[in-house]
Amino acid sequence: MFISDEVQRQVYAAARCSRDARFDGRFFVAVKTTGIFCRPVCPAKLPNEANVTYYPLAAQAMADGYRPCFRCRPDSAPHSAAWYGAETTINRAMSLLSQIPTQPISTIASRLGISERYLNKLITAAIGLSPKQFQAMQQALFAKQLLQQTRLPFIDIALSCGMSSQRQLQRVVQQYCKTTPTALRKTTNEGSNKVTLFLSYRPPYNWPHVRDFLALRAVNEMESVTDNTYQRWFEFEGVKGHFCARHNAQKRGFEVTVSLNSFTPLYRVIENIKAMLDLNADPMLIERGLLQAGLIKQQLVDGLRLPSAWSLFESGCRAILGQQVSVKAAIGQLTVLVNHLGEKCSIDGADKYCFPSAKAVANSHLDFLGMPQTRKNALRNFAQLFLANQQPSYAQILAIKGIGPWTVDYIKMRGERDPDIYLEGDLIVKKMAKQFPVSPSKAAPWRSYLTLQLWQLSGSEQK
């Protein structure tokens, strides 16, 4: 489903000719004479406008027979938000269809509460592809990224992409990339337990703000922050790992090195890192929302991002331990918690800790924490809830004594990465909203950024 609206074509044409990085990932440029599609920031010679077709999604260009450019690597572009503004069901469906390994279409339809037939009709009408086609192309794009940027053996790449064999990898790459895995591979030096990928973002990206935000909340022996890097040790779906993200402002992205005991969950780990650093945010849309809410340009943090916690459970623990105390005091307690209950994570020659599991917290009396017993009880009950249900409802979380609406909203904002949470009950937000009169509803769906912006205007640091 290519872009046919003439006004939209003119906008994309101007962005393509200027190689405006703010549009990277928002659309793709297919060249009829070469059969190749590119990102708008591709350094190749600009084709004539008459030979160009524009697509909102890379998968749509692939469906029309174009192969991805080997130079600008469309698979490395920030995720497109081409379905923003559509109904909620489509947003959720696209998110589920983008996951690797792929889920059966019937399972996704069931999770959405609709029939498989209706899901097919909905997605086909929205993007011009069937759900199965979109899933296959997501696998092909991730496989291409791993083939070009890593030294992983072909079988590990196949498994990381949700494929069952090297033969399937060969077939998918040949079908959608018009080449072979061997041709895409730059080196035959395989077997490393590390993967290094370049993860792009749309500028501006305020790395100093993100860095300082993460540094203030870093847990010793689990996280480390320097001028240009953020790294942490973690456990993800039973696999222990470590990653280091190094900011490269000139290339507009991060060089991320990941080490894992098993590469099966690699795609989901990469997506979690992207979400944690908020790499898929569109700063143009966010700024527009903040201005509509009533702030002025001079008040805005240029390239504002909302760094998230590593997991929903971790965000809840951070919020509970941070109730009614300073950030410094909260991180002190969190560090004690990690050092007492976190499992050792000996990767890359370092002996560090992973964040404690829900089981470890639920089964501890937490006597080592210096805080009121009611807060310890709230933390234990929160962990027990996650132990019984990996995805508890907000009503269940709110029912825990000692947890109120602010904590639940904070968990949504930083744990679930919801971009549209306005912490109206937050004292700092209330104070700043009076000083800088805003209309939060006009900032939707970017009210989480409005919350963060008001915190920044106050000079206050939150949990």
Secondary structure by P-SEA (a helix, b strand, c coil): cccccaaaaaaaaaaaaaccccccccbbbbbccccccccccccccccccccbbbbccaaaaaaacccccccccccccccccccccccaaaaaaaaaaaccccccaaaaaaaacccaaaaaaaaaaaccccaaaaaaaaaaaaaaaaaacccccaaaaaaaaccccaaaaaaaaaaccccccccccccccccccbbbbbbbbccccaaaaaaaaaaaacccccccccccccccccccccccbbbbbbbbccccccbbbbbbccccaaaaaaaaaaaaacccccaaaaaaaaaaacccccccccbbbbbbcccaaaaaaaaaaaccccaaaaaaaaaaaaaccccccccccccccccccaaaaaacccccccccaaaaaaaaaaaaaaaacccccaaaaaacccccaaaaaaaaaccccccbbbccccaaaaaaaaacccccccccccaaaaaaaaaaaaccccc
